[in-house]
């Protein structure tokens, strides 16, 4: 059994990673671009989808100010390793919904209709953060699941690009980014709503470009290598 699938190891590892991230978030010099679109969403309150590519999952949490933004949950996969993520993100103030961004449609992934109902309930009152290319890729590819969630909920979508330099890039399928303290960081936002008359597949292609663009911009601001 992989060590990270042991419940006792998960508890300790979640505490260590969350503590490390808090240290990094506090000591990195952050540049924030186009934050006004996020501020408008925070001021309005209510439901919102927050999307970021899977490789930036750890650093993405710095973007959400709990003291002023609506309560937000993270969408975490049903994989065994997902149990660790549930424990870790909870320590950073993000309860989890178990499910997936669903490559073939929001209701077709593991967790099925029950997960979709919980997602739509959450989007009536607060935020839902997810990675459209998680949990196993292909990297930076968005399926129709995220647009379907936006269409059914009628809520806006915040595109989040986050980067930091220096960082550790794991040898995973997406070269997952872990921050290092006392460096430079960037957070870049964009926003959109589901356009009437478009198919989920067409919207996914459009939003894939938007999300990649804000991530690339964040990398450029802080001088991070584009992998």
LINRAZI-V330366 format. One record per pair of residues at least 6 apart in sequence whose ideal C-beta (glycine too) atoms are under 7 Angstrom apart, sorted by the first residue. I is the first residue (numbers start at 0). J is the second residue. Records with the same first field share a line. If there is no record, write none. Layout:
I: J + J
//
This chain:
2: 8
3: 9 + 12 + 80 + 83
4: 79 + 80
9: 82 + 83 + 86
10: 86
12: 83
13: 83 + 86 + 87 + 90
14: 90
16: 87
17: 87 + 90 + 91
20: 57 + 60 + 91 + 178
22: 180
23: 178 + 179 + 180
24: 61
26: 180 + 181
27: 163 + 178 + 180 + 182 + 183 + 184
28: 183 + 184
29: 184 + 185 + 186
30: 185 + 220 + 221
31: 186
32: 185 + 187 + 216 + 220
33: 187 + 188 + 189
34: 188
36: 188 + 189 + 190
37: 157 + 188
40: 47 + 155 + 157
41: 67 + 68 + 69
44: 69
45: 69 + 124
46: 122 + 123 + 124 + 125 + 152 + 154
47: 69 + 126 + 154 + 155 + 157
48: 127 + 145 + 148 + 149 + 154 + 156 + 157
49: 71 + 126 + 127 + 128 + 157 + 159
50: 129 + 131 + 145 + 156 + 158 + 159 + 210
51: 59 + 130 + 159 + 161
52: 130 + 132 + 139 + 210 + 214
53: 130 + 132 + 133 + 134 + 173
54: 173 + 174 + 175 + 176
55: 161 + 176 + 214
56: 130
57: 176 + 177 + 178
58: 161 + 163 + 176 + 178
59: 159 + 161
60: 91 + 93
61: 161 + 186
62: 159 + 161 + 186
63: 71
65: 92
69: 125 + 126
70: 125
71: 93 + 125 + 126 + 127 + 128
72: 93 + 94 + 95 + 96 + 121 + 127
73: 88 + 93 + 95 + 128
74: 96 + 98 + 100 + 127 + 128 + 129
75: 81 + 84 + 85 + 95 + 97
76: 99 + 133 + 134
77: 97 + 109 + 110
78: 134
85: 95
88: 95
89: 95
93: 128
96: 114 + 117 + 118 + 121
97: 110 + 114
98: 108 + 110 + 114 + 118
99: 108 + 109 + 110 + 134
100: 129 + 130 + 131 + 133 + 142 + 144 + 145
101: 107 + 108 + 142 + 144
102: 142 + 144
103: 142
104: 143 + 144 + 147
105: 115 + 144 + 147 + 148
106: 112 + 115
108: 144
118: 127 + 148
119: 151 + 152
121: 127
122: 152 + 154
129: 145
131: 141 + 142 + 145
132: 138 + 139 + 140 + 141
135: 172
136: 172 + 173
138: 172 + 173
139: 211
140: 207
141: 203 + 206 + 207 + 210
142: 203
143: 199 + 200 + 203
145: 203 + 206
146: 193 + 199 + 202 + 203 + 206
147: 199
149: 156 + 193
150: 193 + 199
155: 190 + 192
156: 190 + 191 + 192 + 206
157: 188 + 190
158: 188 + 189 + 190 + 209 + 210 + 213
159: 188 + 213
160: 187 + 213 + 214 + 216 + 217
161: 186 + 217
162: 184 + 185 + 217 + 218 + 221 + 223
163: 178 + 182 + 183 + 184 + 221 + 223
164: 182 + 183 + 221 + 222 + 223
165: 179 + 182
166: 176 + 177 + 178 + 179 + 223
167: 177 + 179
168: 174 + 176 + 226
169: 175 + 177
174: 226
183: 221 + 222
184: 221
185: 217 + 220 + 221
186: 217
187: 213 + 216 + 217
188: 213
189: 209 + 213
191: 206 + 209
193: 202
194: 202
215: 225
218: 225
//
